[in-house]
Amino acid sequence: LLTKEFTTLKEKITQKLQAHQQTITETNTKLQESNRKVEELTKENSENEKVLEQLLKEFKELSQQLE
């Protein structure tokens, strides 16, 4: 009787551990995807800043020419 209860308990614990491991794996995958998106957006933002800086420079030059 104790052997059967022990086996049942062991199976339940094993199933819960597997479920938790699956959740951890899925969460890690989502985090990796999010990190990739953040990196892409950071790069895009940096490129946009460079474009804006160039536009600002050009507007200043045009403004000086119009004076």
PyRosetta script that sets phi, psi and omega in degrees:
from pyrosetta import init, pose_from_sequence

init()
pose = pose_from_sequence("LLTKEFTTLKEKITQKLQAHQQTITETNTKLQESNRKVEELTKENSENEKVLEQLLKEFKELSQQLE")
pose.set_psi(1, -46.6)
pose.set_omega(1, 178.9)
pose.set_phi(2, -64.0)
pose.set_psi(2, -36.2)
pose.set_omega(2, 179.3)
pose.set_phi(3, -62.8)
pose.set_psi(3, -41.7)
pose.set_omega(3, 179.8)
pose.set_phi(4, -66.1)
pose.set_psi(4, -43.9)
pose.set_omega(4, 179.1)
pose.set_phi(5, -63.7)
pose.set_psi(5, -41.5)
pose.set_omega(5, 178.6)
pose.set_phi(6, -62.2)
pose.set_psi(6, -43.8)
pose.set_omega(6, 179.8)
pose.set_phi(7, -63.2)
pose.set_psi(7, -43.2)
pose.set_omega(7, 179.2)
pose.set_phi(8, -62.6)
pose.set_psi(8, -45.2)
pose.set_omega(8, 179.2)
pose.set_phi(9, -62.9)
pose.set_psi(9, -42.4)
pose.set_omega(9, 178.9)
pose.set_phi(10, -61.8)
pose.set_psi(10, -41.4)
pose.set_omega(10, 179.0)
pose.set_phi(11, -64.3)
pose.set_psi(11, -42.7)
pose.set_omega(11, 179.6)
pose.set_phi(12, -63.1)
pose.set_psi(12, -43.7)
pose.set_omega(12, 179.1)
pose.set_phi(13, -63.4)
pose.set_psi(13, -42.9)
pose.set_omega(13, 179.5)
pose.set_phi(14, -61.8)
pose.set_psi(14, -42.7)
pose.set_omega(14, 179.4)
pose.set_phi(15, -63.8)
pose.set_psi(15, -42.9)
pose.set_omega(15, 179.3)
pose.set_phi(16, -65.0)
pose.set_psi(16, -41.2)
pose.set_omega(16, 178.1)
pose.set_phi(17, -62.2)
pose.set_psi(17, -41.2)
pose.set_omega(17, 178.7)
pose.set_phi(18, -64.5)
pose.set_psi(18, -40.9)
pose.set_omega(18, 178.8)
pose.set_phi(19, -63.7)
pose.set_psi(19, -43.1)
pose.set_omega(19, 178.7)
pose.set_phi(20, -65.0)
pose.set_psi(20, -39.9)
pose.set_omega(20, 178.9)
pose.set_phi(21, -63.9)
pose.set_psi(21, -39.3)
pose.set_omega(21, 177.9)
pose.set_phi(22, -63.4)
pose.set_psi(22, -43.0)
pose.set_omega(22, 178.3)
pose.set_phi(23, -61.9)
pose.set_psi(23, -43.3)
pose.set_omega(23, 178.6)
pose.set_phi(24, -62.0)
pose.set_psi(24, -43.7)
pose.set_omega(24, 179.6)
pose.set_phi(25, -61.8)
pose.set_psi(25, -45.4)
pose.set_omega(25, 179.5)
pose.set_phi(26, -63.6)
pose.set_psi(26, -41.5)
pose.set_omega(26, 179.4)
pose.set_phi(27, -63.8)
pose.set_psi(27, -43.1)
pose.set_omega(27, 178.3)
pose.set_phi(28, -61.3)
pose.set_psi(28, -40.7)
pose.set_omega(28, 178.3)
pose.set_phi(29, -62.1)
pose.set_psi(29, -45.1)
pose.set_omega(29, 179.2)
pose.set_phi(30, -63.6)
pose.set_psi(30, -39.8)
pose.set_omega(30, 178.1)
pose.set_phi(31, -63.3)
pose.set_psi(31, -41.4)
pose.set_omega(31, 178.3)
pose.set_phi(32, -62.7)
pose.set_psi(32, -42.0)
pose.set_omega(32, 178.4)
pose.set_phi(33, -63.6)
pose.set_psi(33, -43.3)
pose.set_omega(33, 179.2)
pose.set_phi(34, -62.9)
pose.set_psi(34, -42.0)
pose.set_omega(34, 179.0)
pose.set_phi(35, -62.4)
pose.set_psi(35, -39.7)
pose.set_omega(35, 177.3)
pose.set_phi(36, -62.7)
pose.set_psi(36, -42.5)
pose.set_omega(36, 179.7)
pose.set_phi(37, -63.8)
pose.set_psi(37, -41.4)
pose.set_omega(37, 178.6)
pose.set_phi(38, -61.8)
pose.set_psi(38, -42.7)
pose.set_omega(38, 178.6)
pose.set_phi(39, -62.0)
pose.set_psi(39, -43.1)
pose.set_omega(39, 179.1)
pose.set_phi(40, -62.8)
pose.set_psi(40, -45.0)
pose.set_omega(40, -179.1)
pose.set_phi(41, -66.4)
pose.set_psi(41, -36.4)
pose.set_omega(41, 178.0)
pose.set_phi(42, -64.1)
pose.set_psi(42, -43.3)
pose.set_omega(42, 178.5)
pose.set_phi(43, -63.9)
pose.set_psi(43, -44.8)
pose.set_omega(43, 179.9)
pose.set_phi(44, -62.2)
pose.set_psi(44, -41.8)
pose.set_omega(44, 179.1)
pose.set_phi(45, -61.9)
pose.set_psi(45, -42.3)
pose.set_omega(45, 179.1)
pose.set_phi(46, -62.0)
pose.set_psi(46, -42.7)
pose.set_omega(46, 178.8)
pose.set_phi(47, -64.5)
pose.set_psi(47, -40.6)
pose.set_omega(47, 178.7)
pose.set_phi(48, -64.3)
pose.set_psi(48, -38.4)
pose.set_omega(48, 177.6)
pose.set_phi(49, -61.8)
pose.set_psi(49, -40.7)
pose.set_omega(49, 179.1)
pose.set_phi(50, -63.1)
pose.set_psi(50, -41.9)
pose.set_omega(50, 179.1)
pose.set_phi(51, -63.7)
pose.set_psi(51, -44.0)
pose.set_omega(51, 179.5)
pose.set_phi(52, -63.4)
pose.set_psi(52, -40.1)
pose.set_omega(52, 177.6)
pose.set_phi(53, -62.1)
pose.set_psi(53, -40.7)
pose.set_omega(53, 179.0)
pose.set_phi(54, -66.1)
pose.set_psi(54, -42.4)
pose.set_omega(54, 178.1)
pose.set_phi(55, -62.9)
pose.set_psi(55, -42.3)
pose.set_omega(55, 178.5)
pose.set_phi(56, -60.5)
pose.set_psi(56, -43.0)
pose.set_omega(56, 178.7)
pose.set_phi(57, -61.0)
pose.set_psi(57, -44.5)
pose.set_omega(57, -179.5)
pose.set_phi(58, -65.5)
pose.set_psi(58, -39.6)
pose.set_omega(58, 178.4)
pose.set_phi(59, -64.9)
pose.set_psi(59, -38.8)
pose.set_omega(59, 177.6)
pose.set_phi(60, -62.9)
pose.set_psi(60, -42.8)
pose.set_omega(60, 179.1)
pose.set_phi(61, -63.3)
pose.set_psi(61, -42.8)
pose.set_omega(61, 178.4)
pose.set_phi(62, -63.8)
pose.set_psi(62, -41.1)
pose.set_omega(62, 179.5)
pose.set_phi(63, -61.2)
pose.set_psi(63, -41.6)
pose.set_omega(63, 179.1)
pose.set_phi(64, -66.0)
pose.set_psi(64, -36.0)
pose.set_omega(64, 179.8)
pose.set_phi(65, -68.4)
pose.set_psi(65, -31.0)
pose.set_omega(65, -177.9)
pose.set_phi(66, -80.1)
pose.set_psi(66, -14.9)
pose.set_omega(66, -179.2)
pose.set_phi(67, -71.5)
pose.dump_pdb("model.pdb")
